[in-house]
């Protein structure tokens, strides 16, 4: 590509490439580097296009892909950094929250014990065992569809039992 054509292409397309890269990468410095790199690749490969529009679209694709890769790499680095330094983002519970949580767990446990064995077991395996429907079915020797029905019914009954326990008692 002759120098004058390359310069004209650079002057008209660079601002577009920069905006695309900036929107994806979120960094002006990275956007400038990625845009420059796209033009460097065009020049290095000595690519020839039938018209400037084709070159423009090729450059946009190159910058878009490079910016997406940059953004993914930055996200992976951020996650690795957080993991390495174990940034604890959990909120600490107050004494009141711990007490309420304990009481709630006790109420749920009592209500769970009132469920028939077949419903209690699927719910325990699903919620506490963290098994999926297929695994529960294999463990209990029943179909996956039957497991789904039992889990649904168990949750309904559990909700009714908990609602009944929370309703005001007569005479109080």
N, C-alpha and C positions, 0 to 999 in steps of 0.2 A: 504494500500500500504506500503510495507516495506520501512524502512528509506533509504536504499541504492538506491532503485529504485526511490524514491521521489527525492533524491539528484541528481541523474543522470538526471532525467527529468528536474529538476529545472535548472541545469547547461546548458543543451542543448536548452531548450525552452525559458528560461527567456530573452535572447538577442532578440529573434524573437518577443516575446510579447512586449518588451520594444519599439522596432522599430515601431511596428504596433500602439501601444498606442501613441507614440510620434508624428507620422504622423497625427493622427486624432486629438489628444488633443492639440498639439502644445506646450507642456510644459514637460520638462524633469522630473520635480518633480511629476507632475500628472502621467506621463507615468510609473514612478517607482512605485508610490502608486497603480496604477491600476493593474500593473503586479503582485505586491506582493499580492494584494487583491484576484486576480484570484487563485493564489496558495493556499492562505489561505482558500478559498472556497472549493477547491479540497480536501484539508487536513481535513477541518471541516466536510464536508459531507462524508468523508471516502469513496470516490467514487472508483469504481473498473472498469478498462477498459480491454478489451481483449489484447491490446498491447499498447506500448508507443505512437505509432502514433495516435491512437484514443484519448488518453489523450491530446496529443499536439493540435489536432484540436478542441477539446472541450475547451481547455484553450484559443486558438486563438479567438474562437467565443465569449467567456466570455469577453475577453479583448476588442475586437472590439465593442461589445455592450456597455460595460461600458465606453469606450472612446467616443463613439458617444453620450451617455447620458451626459457625462461630458462636451463635446463641446457644446451641445444644452443648457445646464444649464448656461454655461459661456456666451453664446450669449444672452440668456434671461436676465442675470444679467447686461450685458453691455448695452442692450437696456433700461432696467429699470433705470439704473444709468443715462443714457443720458436723459431720460424722466424726471427723478426726478430733475435733475439740469438744464434742459432746455438748453442744449448746442446749442446755435444758430449758425448753420453752413451756414446760408444764407449770401450771399454777399450783401453789401450795394450798392445801385444804385447811379451812379453819376447823376448830374443835366442833363447832355446831354442824358443819358439813359432814364431818366424819361420823358424828352421832346419828344424823339423819340417814346417811348412807347405810350405816350398820342396822338401824331400825328397819329400813326399807328392805334390805337383804333378808332380814329375819322374817318379815311379813311375806316376802315372795317365797321363801323356803317353806314356811308353814302352809301357804296356799298350794304350793307345788306338791306337798305331801298329801293333800286332799284329793289330787287328781287320780283317776284310775291308772293302774300300772302301765297299760299300753300307751296312754297319752303322756304320762309323766316321763317314760323312758325315751320317747322320741324327742321330747323337748329338752331333756337333760343332754342327750347326745348332740342335738343341734346347737343349743345355746352354750353349754358348758364344755362339751367335747369338741365343739367347732367342726363337726363332721358335715359333709354335704348330704343331700338327700340320697344320692346313690350309695354312699358309704353306710348310711344309717340302714337303708334297705338290706344291704348285704349283711350287716351285723345282726339284724333282727330277723332275717329270712322273709322279708315282705317286699312287695313291689315299690318302686320309687314313687309311683302315683299314690299308693296307700300311705307312704311316709308323709307326702305333702298334705294329704287330707288330715292325717292324725296331728301333724304339727299345727295346722290351721285350727282344728277343733281344740287342741290343747291350749293354744294361745287365747282362744275365745273364752274357754272355761276359766282359765287363770285370770283373765281380765275381770270376769264376773265375780270370782271369789275375792279378788283384791278390792273391787268396788263395794262388795257386801261388807268387807271388813272395815272399809273407810266410812261407811254410812253411819250416821249417829244412832246410838243404841237407845232403845226405849227405856224410859225411867231415869236417864242421866241428865 
